[in-house]
């Protein structure tokens, strides 16, 4: 017969939530840092080509 599991404590929930939020924060900082280095042209690990003409309908 199925038995209910023990309840997770508030402190354990907070620990897990903070770990999850920390991972999301570090990913956001990394993405922002990459975007900033690309926009300033100082990126060494990511290459993007700049278009000379504006994007629009073909001629």
C-alpha positions as CSV (number, residue, x, y, z in Angstrom):
1,X,0.0,0.0,0.0
2,X,1.2,3.5,-0.8
3,X,2.5,5.6,2.1
4,X,2.7,9.4,1.9
5,X,6.2,10.8,1.9
6,X,7.5,13.0,4.6
7,X,7.0,16.7,4.2
8,X,10.0,18.7,2.9
9,X,11.1,21.4,5.4
10,X,10.9,25.1,4.6
11,X,14.7,25.5,4.9
12,X,15.3,22.6,2.4
13,X,12.8,24.3,0.0
14,X,14.6,27.6,0.3
15,X,18.0,25.9,-0.3
16,X,16.8,24.2,-3.4
17,X,15.1,27.4,-4.7
18,X,18.2,29.4,-4.1
19,X,20.3,26.9,-6.0
20,X,17.9,27.1,-8.9
21,X,17.8,30.9,-8.9
22,X,21.6,31.0,-8.6
23,X,22.0,28.9,-11.8
24,X,19.6,31.1,-13.6
25,X,21.4,34.2,-12.4
26,X,24.8,32.9,-13.6
27,X,23.4,32.0,-17.0
28,X,21.9,35.5,-17.4
29,X,25.2,37.1,-16.4
30,X,27.1,34.9,-18.9
31,X,24.6,35.7,-21.7
32,X,24.8,39.4,-21.0
33,X,28.6,39.4,-20.9
34,X,28.7,37.6,-24.3
35,X,26.2,40.1,-25.8
36,X,28.2,43.0,-24.4
37,X,31.5,41.7,-25.8
38,X,29.9,41.1,-29.2
39,X,28.4,44.6,-29.4
40,X,31.7,46.2,-28.5
41,X,33.6,44.0,-30.9
42,X,35.9,42.5,-28.2
43,X,34.6,38.9,-28.4
44,X,37.3,36.3,-29.0
45,X,35.1,33.2,-28.9
46,X,32.1,34.3,-31.0
47,X,32.3,35.6,-34.5
48,X,29.5,37.4,-36.3
49,X,29.6,39.1,-39.6
50,X,28.2,42.7,-39.9
51,X,26.0,43.5,-42.9
52,X,26.8,46.7,-44.8
53,X,23.4,47.1,-46.2
54,X,20.2,47.3,-44.2
55,X,18.0,44.3,-44.3
56,X,14.8,44.7,-46.2
57,X,13.1,43.6,-49.4
58,X,15.4,42.3,-52.1
59,X,16.0,44.5,-55.2
